[in-house]
């Protein structure tokens, strides 16, 4: 028997439960598992929470689940973030003059 990786969505889903929206349940479990993996690496909530919000924004933008995402979706999302009234910008931290 193969052991599940810590943070695996399968470990977070209740056995013998039929979900009305199985895709949403799996995605929620995936995000919870990912958050737990980050906590295990001693990352703070101030690091983890913005990452989860970004993943949620990407899901809303695409209307798809991660197993359906394509590189083109990522490119379209970045283009979207870089346009509009308040576009994102590259950080200047770490750059040398």
Buried (B, 14 or more C-beta within 10 A) or exposed (E): EEEEEEBBBEEBBEEEEEEEEEEEBBBBBBBBBBBBBBBEEEEEEEEBEEBBEEBEEBBEBBEEEEEEBEEEBEEEBEEBBEEEEEEEEEEEEEEEE
